[in-house]
Amino acid sequence: MAPTREVVRARWGVTIMFWLNGVGFASLLPRYPELKANLGLGDLQWGLAVGLGPLGGLLAGLFTARLIRRHTSSTVTVVSAILGLACLSIYGNATHWAVFVLGILLMSALDAFTDISMNSHGLRVQRLHGSSILNGFHGWWSVGAVCGGFLGSLAAQAQLPIWVQCLVAFVIFSGVALYAKTLLLKGPDTVVDPAPDASAAPVGRGVARRWLPRLIALGLLGAFAGMIEDSGASWGAVYMDSMFEVSPFLVGMAFVALQSVQVVGRFTGDALTNRFGPRAAVTQGAIVAGVGMALAVAFPSPALTLVGFACAGWGIATAIPMVMHAADELPGMAAGNGLTFVSWLMRLGFFVSPPLIGLVADSLTIRWALIVIPVAALAMLALSPALTPPAKAASAVE
């Protein structure tokens, strides 16, 4: 049966929100070398400053499921997205590290609300649509990230003041978010499993005890994928600027390379997952990411660095969507709780990655700091069995 007009409209609305979530934060990443220099921070100090930001997401993630049930995923998504865009001006124009950290903390907290709620709404649309479309949504996030990376690189090349860039981004993207709200599904979010398994003993509210080890494994799998993705965001431009004599535009291309190939991986990810299963899709990706970045570290050059980050983008393309899907489809939990649980754990990757890479860079060199990425890829391989659906939930993935 073809999806209804309401579902088609909602699919476009979710697509727009994923694109916005990618383009907003990515637009400042190519300016990170400028911000790092303006704040006078070394590698370890920069890693700690950027790494403190995800603490906001870790805290906010604890309350997102409750907010979704109270105000609906569509409202939480749009309101938090607009407030998050406003935070760009706080840390983008910071002249002191404390203001930068405050802005990152607020942005990360609001991003947690946006991320979990838009994925919740996207999964609601997917259930009504009747086939896998979640990888496609995440593909549009990557398209947004690529667009933001290009916009930020062009602004850096043109020496556009950062405050102007942030203001224009807020005005335009907030208007787009308000339009997307008119397309999203109306009414409260549905419960994933209206008839929970009576044999499942709850841990806290709405989390089945028997699924706790699987949820932890899924969350850690997503965290290691997040570490790889964040390496391009927090360190890609800084690495290119520190290691090679390249133009300001090319400095931003490490992140763009990662996200551009991730776009391809995510738009083909639904077909790949439907044919081979989520575990096989993530396994091949982890191998590509690990090998590609290991070669980039072993033989440093601008071209091979871009290839390495591109391999990393392909490697994690399906990992985060599949982790979210696997957690959301486990029976016996209230709507959004499995998704919120793994999303919270996943943010550990974004919290740990920047200071870890900064510590290695400070102790050795920034070149060898990127060895963290192949190690994270190996950890993804070890945790990939958690993606195999349990017998009672297998039909939801087929």
Rosetta blueprint (number, residue, H / E / L):
1 M L
2 A L
3 P L
4 T L
5 R H
6 E H
7 V H
8 V H
9 R H
10 A H
11 R H
12 W H
13 G H
14 V H
15 T H
16 I H
17 M H
18 F H
19 W H
20 L H
21 N H
22 G H
23 V H
24 G H
25 F H
26 A H
27 S L
28 L L
29 L H
30 P H
31 R H
32 Y H
33 P H
34 E H
35 L H
36 K H
37 A H
38 N H
39 L H
40 G L
41 L L
42 G L
43 D H
44 L H
45 Q H
46 W H
47 G H
48 L H
49 A H
50 V H
51 G H
52 L H
53 G L
54 P H
55 L H
56 G H
57 G H
58 L H
59 L H
60 A H
61 G H
62 L L
63 F L
64 T H
65 A H
66 R H
67 L H
68 I H
69 R H
70 R H
71 H H
72 T L
73 S H
74 S H
75 T H
76 V H
77 T H
78 V H
79 V H
80 S H
81 A H
82 I H
83 L H
84 G H
85 L H
86 A H
87 C H
88 L H
89 S H
90 I H
91 Y H
92 G H
93 N L
94 A L
95 T L
96 H L
97 W H
98 A H
99 V H
100 F H
101 V H
102 L H
103 G H
104 I H
105 L H
106 L H
107 M H
108 S H
109 A H
110 L H
111 D H
112 A H
113 F H
114 T H
115 D H
116 I H
117 S H
118 M H
119 N H
120 S H
121 H H
122 G H
123 L H
124 R H
125 V H
126 Q H
127 R H
128 L H
129 H H
130 G L
131 S L
132 S L
133 I L
134 L H
135 N H
136 G H
137 F H
138 H H
139 G H
140 W H
141 W H
142 S H
143 V H
144 G H
145 A H
146 V H
147 C H
148 G H
149 G H
150 F H
151 L H
152 G H
153 S H
154 L H
155 A H
156 A H
157 Q H
158 A L
159 Q L
160 L L
161 P L
162 I H
163 W H
164 V H
165 Q H
166 C H
167 L H
168 V H
169 A H
170 F H
171 V H
172 I H
173 F H
174 S H
175 G H
176 V H
177 A H
178 L H
179 Y H
180 A H
181 K H
182 T L
183 L L
184 L L
185 L L
186 K L
187 G L
188 P L
189 D L
190 T L
191 V L
192 V L
193 D L
194 P L
195 A L
196 P L
197 D L
198 A L
199 S L
200 A L
201 A L
202 P E
203 V L
204 G L
205 R L
206 G L
207 V L
208 A E
209 R H
210 R H
211 W H
212 L H
213 P H
214 R H
215 L H
216 I H
217 A H
218 L H
219 G H
220 L H
221 L H
222 G H
223 A H
224 F H
225 A H
226 G H
227 M H
228 I H
229 E H
230 D H
231 S H
232 G H
233 A H
234 S H
235 W H
236 G H
237 A H
238 V H
239 Y H
240 M H
241 D H
242 S H
243 M H
244 F L
245 E L
246 V L
247 S L
248 P H
249 F H
250 L H
251 V H
252 G L
253 M H
254 A H
255 F H
256 V H
257 A H
258 L H
259 Q H
260 S H
261 V H
262 Q H
263 V H
264 V H
265 G H
266 R H
267 F H
268 T L
269 G H
270 D H
271 A H
272 L H
273 T H
274 N H
275 R H
276 F H
277 G L
278 P H
279 R H
280 A H
281 A H
282 V H
283 T H
284 Q H
285 G H
286 A H
287 I H
288 V H
289 A H
290 G H
291 V H
292 G H
293 M H
294 A H
295 L H
296 A H
297 V H
298 A H
299 F L
300 P L
301 S L
302 P H
303 A H
304 L H
305 T H
306 L H
307 V H
308 G H
309 F H
310 A H
311 C H
312 A H
313 G H
314 W H
315 G H
316 I L
317 A L
318 T L
319 A H
320 I H
321 P H
322 M H
323 V H
324 M H
325 H H
326 A H
327 A H
328 D H
329 E L
330 L L
331 P L
332 G L
333 M L
334 A L
335 A L
336 G L
337 N H
338 G H
339 L H
340 T H
341 F H
342 V H
343 S H
344 W H
345 L H
346 M H
347 R H
348 L H
349 G H
350 F H
351 F H
352 V H
353 S H
354 P H
355 P H
356 L H
357 I H
358 G H
359 L H
360 V H
361 A H
362 D H
363 S H
364 L L
365 T L
366 I H
367 R H
368 W H
369 A H
370 L L
371 I L
372 V H
373 I H
374 P H
375 V H
376 A H
377 A H
378 L H
379 A H
380 M H
381 L H
382 A H
383 L H
384 S H
385 P H
386 A H
387 L H
388 T L
389 P L
390 P L
391 A L
392 K L
393 A L
394 A H
395 S H
396 A H
397 V L
398 E L
